[in-house]
Amino acid sequence: MEAKAIKVGNRLAFIVPEPIAEKCGIFENTSVDISLRDDEIVVRPQRKKYILSELLAEITPDNIHKEVGSGEPVGQEML
């Protein structure tokens, strides 16, 4: 698909066709990483960086799961 660069302030921008954006997981307000590979522009959705303390803070008595058993030890687990 062809797209044209447009001037937005003192920068250039282009419109990503919706089917391509959706296939790449890019939606409105998605942060992207833009890099240069040889003479090509590479645009990728930025992956969320998880912080353990933030994840643990979301555990509540209402959403914590019960213990899960996996049976008796069968090898050297007890050593």
ChimeraX attribute file (.defattr): number of C-alpha atoms within 10 A of each C-alpha:
attribute: neighborCount
match mode: 1-to-1
recipient: residues
	/A:1	5
	/A:2	6
	/A:3	10
	/A:4	9
	/A:5	10
	/A:6	11
	/A:7	10
	/A:8	9
	/A:9	7
	/A:10	5
	/A:11	8
	/A:12	10
	/A:13	12
	/A:14	11
	/A:15	11
	/A:16	13
	/A:17	11
	/A:18	11
	/A:19	10
	/A:20	11
	/A:21	15
	/A:22	11
	/A:23	9
	/A:24	12
	/A:25	12
	/A:26	19
	/A:27	12
	/A:28	6
	/A:29	6
	/A:30	12
	/A:31	13
	/A:32	13
	/A:33	11
	/A:34	12
	/A:35	11
	/A:36	9
	/A:37	8
	/A:38	7
	/A:39	6
	/A:40	8
	/A:41	9
	/A:42	12
	/A:43	13
	/A:44	15
	/A:45	15
	/A:46	13
	/A:47	10
	/A:48	7
	/A:49	6
	/A:50	8
	/A:51	8
	/A:52	8
	/A:53	8
	/A:54	9
	/A:55	9
	/A:56	9
	/A:57	8
	/A:58	9
	/A:59	11
	/A:60	9
	/A:61	6
	/A:62	6
	/A:63	8
	/A:64	9
	/A:65	9
	/A:66	6
	/A:67	6
	/A:68	6
	/A:69	6
	/A:70	6
	/A:71	6
	/A:72	7
	/A:73	8
	/A:74	7
	/A:75	7
	/A:76	6
	/A:77	7
	/A:78	6
	/A:79	4
